Amino acid sequence: MAFSTVASYMVFFFAIVIMVSSMVMIYGGMVDSSNLAYDVQKERMEMIVGTRISVSGIEIDAASSPDIIIINLTSTGTSKIRPEFMDVYIDGIHVPRSIENRTFGFPDGSNIRNPLLWDPNELFQINVSMDLARGPHLAEVTTEHGVAASGSFTV
């Protein structure tokens, strides 16, 4: 009887050790994934806080058909912006991200640091082709992080 009692206690002891080890591994995985999620959220918040843009001017080429609206922008924040993910709204109407309706670029070779990224203190230009009624209008540009800048113009 004594040996069977010792053997059963050993089985219970090893079962408890295995369960505790499993729980420690599961908890460690949860801590790792929580830390990763925290780091991703922190990076996203830093991008949002560091993104600032301003409209430095809007020009109209009303002689062409359709009208060409040239929106000049300046990045005044600390974040790098990917221009292909920016949204443009004219009078609240979304301008699709297509070659026919809208083009963008860096005027006069001002993109000197990172090609294809809009760095801080660089100029940026968006050209929108759209028929507009005569009168005042509002252009709004929104970055991929949700930061927006707007400017009014008259045709």
N, C-alpha and C positions, 0 to 999 in steps of 0.2 A: 504493500500500500504506500509506503513512503516514496518509492521510486516513481510510482504513477502520479503522486501529488507533485513531486518536483518536476516531472516531465510536463504535466499540465500547466504548472506555473511558468515554465520556460516557454511553452507554446504561447501562452497569454502575453508574456513579456515581449516576445518577438513580434507578435501581432500588434501590440501597442506601439512598439518602436517603428514598425512599418507604417502604421496609420499616422503617427506623428511626423515621420519623414515625408510622407505624401502630402500632409497638410502644409508643412513648411515649404515644400516645392511649389504647391499650388499658390500659396500666399506670396512666395517670392515672384512667381510669374505675374500675379496681379499687381504687385508693387512695380515691377519692371514696365508693364504696359501702362500703368498710371503715370509713371515718370515720363514715358515716351509721349503720352497724350498731353501732359503738362508742357513739355518742351515744344510740341507742335503748336499748341494754343499760344504759348508765350511768343514764339516766332511770328505767328499770325498777327497778334496784337502789336508787336513792334513794327510790323509792316504797315498796319493801319495807322498807328500813331505817327510814324515817320513819313507818311505820304502826304504831300501838300502840292497842289497844282494851282496855277492861276492863269486866267485868260489875259494875255497881254495885248490882244487886239483881234478884231474881226473885220475882214475885208469882203466885199461883195463884187463879183463880176456879173452884173445883171445883163450885160450885153450878150452873153452866151445863152444858149437854150439847151438844157435847163440852167438855172442860175447856179453859179459856183460860189459857195461860201467857204472862205479860207479862215480857219480858226487858228490863231497863233497862241501857243501855250508855253508856260515856263514851269519847270519842276522846282519848287522852293523847299522841298522837304529833304529827307536824308535817304529815302528808299529808292531802289531801282524799280522802274515800272516797265512792264511788257506792253508795248503799244497795241499789239494784236488783240488784246483782251479788253481794250477800252470801249466804252459805249458812248454814242453820240445821240443826243436828242435835240431836235429843232422844234420849238413850240410844243414840247411834250411828246412828239412823235419820234419813235426810235428809228434811227437810220441803220439799216442792216449792214453787217460786216461783209460787204461784197465789193468787188473791184469796180463794178459799174457805178455804185452810189457813193463810195467813199474811198479815198486814198489818204495815206499818211506818210510822213517822212521828216527828216531833219533838214531844215533850210541851211543852205550854204555850208554844208559839211560840218555842222556843229556837233555831230555825234562822234566825239573824239576818244572817249574812254572805252566803252563797251559797245561793240557793234550790235545792233538790233535791240538794245536796251536803252531806255530813256533814263539817263543818270541825273542826279541833282544838278541844278543850275544850267542844264542844257535846254535849248529851244526846241520846240516840236511844232509841227504844222499838220492840221487835218483839213483836207479838201472834201467838201460835201457837194454833190450835184443834186439839186432839188428845185422844182418849180415853186416859187413863193409868191404870195400876193403882196402887193405894195403896202408898205406900212411897217410898224415895229415888230420885231421878232426876238425870240430868246433862244440862245444856243447853250446847251449844257453838255459837259463832258464828264464821264464817270470812269474812274480807274477800276482795275480788277479788285481793289480792296474796298470799294464803295465810297471813296473820297471823290467829291465832285467840285467842279468850278463852272461858273456860268457867266455869260455876257450877253448884253442886248445889242441889237443892230437894227438898222432900218434899210429897207429896200426902196 
